[in-house]
């Protein structure tokens, strides 16, 4: 595997003065169209994103709320395909060789192409990790094996109500980072993450004790105070998906103001990490 996650999290923790966590924005590839999506990825990196999490648009994204579902529909209507999405990743990777890039996808997209073919295509594009959102741990072995053969880190989700056995299973399987849900349900900035207290902190501590890679909190992350709460609870970073995608939706037809708004958002969220 590339080692980009390890280097990035290590660099942030080793900062002189104030170690910090990672801020990772999520966007749907191809939204609102191919060219503007490429410009958005460039803007996110320039604004200070520590890593990128990117979705390949899919017609039935069961883990996503209406904001990201609509983004997938916009991208599909604009002609996005897995191949065109990988081309965007490849272009971003060429411009930014050190930033970690992860994909969040659904099993149908992986299985329909063939596991080895999909992970091989992802690796060739410069992808560091793949999270298959609708594959549970108990069914994951073929996906994990194919990912590792391609040198891609498999990432798994931990729900906030996971028992100790599930925490330890995820800690053992995840590479690159572990995705800790800030709340149950689907994605969406309109529902904020659950209040982070001692329970979340103890679960994150258990993940790390069990050998998990860095723990990143997602779902409901939309404000700087959410990022700060996640870091205080022991997380190594935070992902903002719907809040990022909502900015794109609010500036359709005005690419310049869209990129300006994204730049402000990423800068504010990164400062909070």
C-alpha positions as CSV (number, residue, x, y, z in Angstrom):
1,X,0.0,0.0,0.0
2,X,1.1,3.6,-0.6
3,X,1.6,4.7,3.0
4,X,0.1,8.1,2.2
5,X,-2.4,7.9,5.1
6,X,0.4,6.9,7.6
7,X,2.6,9.8,6.4
8,X,-0.3,12.3,6.5
9,X,-1.6,11.4,10.0
10,X,2.0,11.1,11.3
11,X,2.9,14.6,9.9
12,X,-0.2,16.1,11.5
13,X,0.4,14.5,14.9
14,X,4.1,15.5,14.7
15,X,3.5,19.2,14.0
16,X,5.4,21.6,16.2
17,X,3.3,23.8,18.5
18,X,-0.1,22.2,18.0
19,X,-0.6,18.7,16.7
20,X,-3.9,18.4,14.8
21,X,-6.3,16.0,13.2
22,X,-7.1,15.6,9.6
23,X,-10.0,17.3,7.8
24,X,-11.3,15.2,4.9
25,X,-14.0,16.6,2.6
26,X,-16.2,14.2,0.6
27,X,-17.7,15.0,-2.8
28,X,-19.3,12.9,-5.5
29,X,-17.2,12.5,-8.6
30,X,-18.7,14.0,-11.7
31,X,-20.9,16.4,-9.8
32,X,-22.2,18.7,-11.3
33,X,-20.3,17.7,-14.4
34,X,-16.9,16.2,-15.3
35,X,-14.9,19.4,-15.8
36,X,-16.3,21.3,-12.9
37,X,-15.8,18.2,-10.7
38,X,-12.1,18.2,-11.6
39,X,-11.9,21.9,-10.7
40,X,-13.7,21.2,-7.4
41,X,-11.2,18.5,-6.4
42,X,-8.3,21.0,-7.1
43,X,-10.0,23.6,-5.0
44,X,-10.4,21.3,-2.0
45,X,-6.7,20.4,-2.1
46,X,-5.6,24.0,-2.5
47,X,-7.8,25.0,0.4
48,X,-6.1,22.7,2.8
49,X,-7.9,19.3,2.7
50,X,-5.6,16.7,4.3
51,X,-7.1,13.9,2.3
52,X,-10.1,13.4,0.0
53,X,-13.0,10.9,0.2
54,X,-14.8,10.6,-3.1
55,X,-17.9,8.9,-4.2
56,X,-18.6,7.2,-7.5
57,X,-22.2,8.0,-8.3
58,X,-24.6,5.2,-8.0
59,X,-28.4,5.0,-8.6
60,X,-29.2,3.4,-5.2
61,X,-26.8,4.7,-2.6
62,X,-28.5,3.2,0.5
63,X,-26.2,4.8,3.1
64,X,-26.6,8.3,1.7
65,X,-29.2,10.9,2.5
66,X,-31.0,13.2,0.0
67,X,-28.1,15.7,-0.5
68,X,-25.7,13.0,-1.7
69,X,-28.4,11.1,-3.5
70,X,-29.2,14.2,-5.5
71,X,-25.5,14.8,-6.3
72,X,-25.2,11.2,-7.6
73,X,-28.2,11.9,-9.9
74,X,-26.7,15.1,-11.1
75,X,-23.4,13.3,-11.9
76,X,-25.2,10.4,-13.7
77,X,-27.3,12.8,-15.7
78,X,-24.1,14.6,-16.8
79,X,-22.7,11.3,-18.1
80,X,-20.5,10.1,-15.2
81,X,-19.3,6.5,-15.3
82,X,-16.8,4.6,-13.2
83,X,-14.2,5.1,-15.9
84,X,-14.7,8.8,-16.1
85,X,-14.6,9.0,-12.3
86,X,-11.3,7.2,-12.2
87,X,-10.0,9.6,-14.8
88,X,-10.8,12.5,-12.4
89,X,-8.9,10.7,-9.7
90,X,-6.0,10.0,-11.9
91,X,-5.8,13.7,-12.9
92,X,-5.9,14.7,-9.2
93,X,-3.3,12.2,-8.3
94,X,-0.9,13.4,-11.0
95,X,-1.2,17.0,-9.7
96,X,-1.0,16.0,-6.0
97,X,1.2,12.9,-5.5
98,X,1.1,13.0,-1.7
99,X,-2.5,13.5,-0.7
100,X,-4.4,10.4,0.4
101,X,-7.4,9.6,-1.8
102,X,-10.2,7.3,-0.7
103,X,-13.3,6.0,-2.5
104,X,-16.7,5.4,-1.0
105,X,-18.6,3.0,-3.2
106,X,-21.4,0.4,-3.3
107,X,-20.9,-3.3,-3.8
108,X,-22.7,-3.4,-7.1
109,X,-20.1,-1.2,-8.7
110,X,-17.3,-3.4,-7.5
111,X,-18.9,-6.8,-8.2
112,X,-20.2,-5.9,-11.7
113,X,-16.7,-5.1,-12.9
114,X,-15.1,-8.0,-11.0
115,X,-13.3,-7.5,-7.7
116,X,-9.8,-7.8,-9.0
117,X,-10.6,-5.6,-12.0
118,X,-12.2,-2.9,-9.9
119,X,-9.4,-2.7,-7.3
120,X,-6.8,-2.9,-10.0
121,X,-8.4,0.1,-11.8
122,X,-8.6,2.0,-8.6
123,X,-4.9,1.3,-7.8
124,X,-3.9,2.4,-11.3
125,X,-5.8,5.7,-10.9
126,X,-3.9,6.4,-7.7
127,X,-6.6,5.5,-5.1
128,X,-5.3,4.7,-1.6
129,X,-8.4,3.2,0.0
130,X,-11.9,1.9,-0.8
131,X,-14.8,1.7,1.6
132,X,-17.7,-0.5,0.2
133,X,-20.5,1.0,2.2
134,X,-23.0,-1.9,1.9
135,X,-20.7,-4.8,2.6
136,X,-20.8,-5.9,6.2
137,X,-17.7,-7.3,8.0
138,X,-19.0,-10.8,7.9
139,X,-19.2,-10.8,4.1
140,X,-16.1,-8.7,3.5
141,X,-13.3,-11.3,3.0
142,X,-13.3,-11.4,-0.8
143,X,-13.3,-7.6,-1.0
144,X,-10.5,-7.3,1.6
145,X,-8.4,-9.9,-0.3
146,X,-8.9,-8.3,-3.7
147,X,-8.1,-4.8,-2.2
148,X,-4.8,-6.1,-0.6
149,X,-3.8,-7.9,-3.8
150,X,-4.1,-4.5,-5.6
151,X,-2.3,-2.6,-2.8
152,X,-5.4,-0.7,-1.9
153,X,-6.4,-0.2,1.8
154,X,-9.9,-1.6,2.7
155,X,-11.8,0.7,5.0
156,X,-14.7,-0.3,7.3
157,X,-17.4,1.6,9.1
158,X,-18.0,1.4,12.9
159,X,-21.5,2.4,14.0
160,X,-21.8,4.2,17.3
161,X,-23.7,1.3,18.9
162,X,-21.1,-1.4,17.9
163,X,-20.3,-3.9,20.6
164,X,-16.7,-4.8,21.5
165,X,-16.5,-7.8,19.2
166,X,-17.5,-5.6,16.2
167,X,-15.0,-2.9,17.2
168,X,-12.2,-5.5,17.3
169,X,-13.2,-7.0,14.0
170,X,-13.2,-3.6,12.3
171,X,-9.9,-2.7,13.9
172,X,-8.3,-5.8,12.5
173,X,-9.6,-5.4,9.0
174,X,-9.4,-1.7,8.3
175,X,-6.3,-0.3,6.8
176,X,-5.4,3.4,6.1
177,X,-8.1,4.6,8.5
178,X,-11.3,3.5,10.3
179,X,-14.6,5.3,9.6
180,X,-16.4,6.0,12.9
181,X,-20.1,7.1,12.5
182,X,-20.9,10.2,14.4
183,X,-24.5,9.1,14.5
184,X,-26.8,6.3,13.2
185,X,-28.8,6.7,10.0
186,X,-27.9,8.0,6.6
187,X,-25.6,10.9,5.6
188,X,-26.9,14.4,6.0
189,X,-25.9,17.7,7.4
190,X,-29.5,18.5,8.5
191,X,-29.0,15.9,11.3
192,X,-26.0,16.7,13.4
193,X,-23.8,14.0,14.8
194,X,-24.7,12.7,18.2
195,X,-23.2,14.4,21.2
196,X,-19.6,13.1,21.6
197,X,-18.9,12.2,25.2
198,X,-17.2,9.6,27.3
199,X,-19.0,6.7,25.4
200,X,-17.6,7.7,22.0
201,X,-14.2,8.4,23.5
202,X,-14.1,4.9,25.1
203,X,-15.1,3.3,21.8
204,X,-12.4,5.2,19.9
205,X,-9.9,4.3,22.6
206,X,-10.9,0.6,22.3
207,X,-10.5,0.7,18.5
208,X,-7.0,2.0,18.9
209,X,-6.1,-0.5,21.6
210,X,-7.3,-3.2,19.2
211,X,-4.8,-2.0,16.6
212,X,-7.0,0.2,14.4
213,X,-5.5,2.6,12.0
214,X,-6.3,6.2,12.6
215,X,-10.0,6.8,13.5
216,X,-11.9,9.4,11.4
217,X,-15.5,10.5,12.3
218,X,-18.1,11.1,9.7
219,X,-21.9,11.5,9.3
220,X,-23.3,14.7,10.7
221,X,-20.1,16.7,10.5
222,X,-21.0,20.1,9.2
223,X,-19.5,22.7,11.6
224,X,-16.1,23.5,13.0
225,X,-17.4,22.6,16.5
226,X,-18.2,19.1,15.3
227,X,-14.6,18.7,14.2
228,X,-13.3,19.9,17.5
229,X,-15.6,17.6,19.4
230,X,-14.4,14.6,17.4
231,X,-10.8,15.4,18.0
232,X,-11.4,15.9,21.7
233,X,-12.9,12.5,21.8
234,X,-9.7,11.0,20.5
235,X,-10.5,10.8,16.8
236,X,-7.6,11.4,14.3
237,X,-9.8,13.4,11.9
238,X,-13.2,14.2,10.6
239,X,-15.0,13.8,7.3
240,X,-17.7,16.2,6.0
241,X,-19.8,14.9,3.2
242,X,-23.3,16.3,2.9
243,X,-22.1,19.7,4.2
244,X,-19.5,19.9,1.4
245,X,-21.9,18.5,-1.3
246,X,-24.6,21.0,-0.2
247,X,-22.3,23.9,-1.1
248,X,-22.0,22.6,-4.7
249,X,-25.8,22.3,-4.9
250,X,-26.3,25.8,-3.7
251,X,-24.0,27.3,-6.4
252,X,-25.1,25.3,-9.5
253,X,-24.5,27.4,-12.6
254,X,-21.9,29.7,-10.8
255,X,-18.6,27.7,-10.7
256,X,-16.5,30.6,-9.4
257,X,-18.7,31.3,-6.4
258,X,-19.0,27.6,-5.8
259,X,-15.2,27.2,-5.5
260,X,-14.9,30.3,-3.3
261,X,-17.5,28.9,-0.9
262,X,-15.8,25.5,-0.8
263,X,-12.5,27.2,-0.2
264,X,-13.9,29.1,2.8
265,X,-15.6,26.0,4.2
266,X,-12.5,23.8,4.0
267,X,-10.3,26.5,5.5
268,X,-12.6,26.9,8.5
269,X,-13.0,23.2,9.1
270,X,-9.3,22.5,8.8
271,X,-8.5,25.2,11.4
272,X,-10.9,23.4,13.8
273,X,-9.0,20.1,13.4
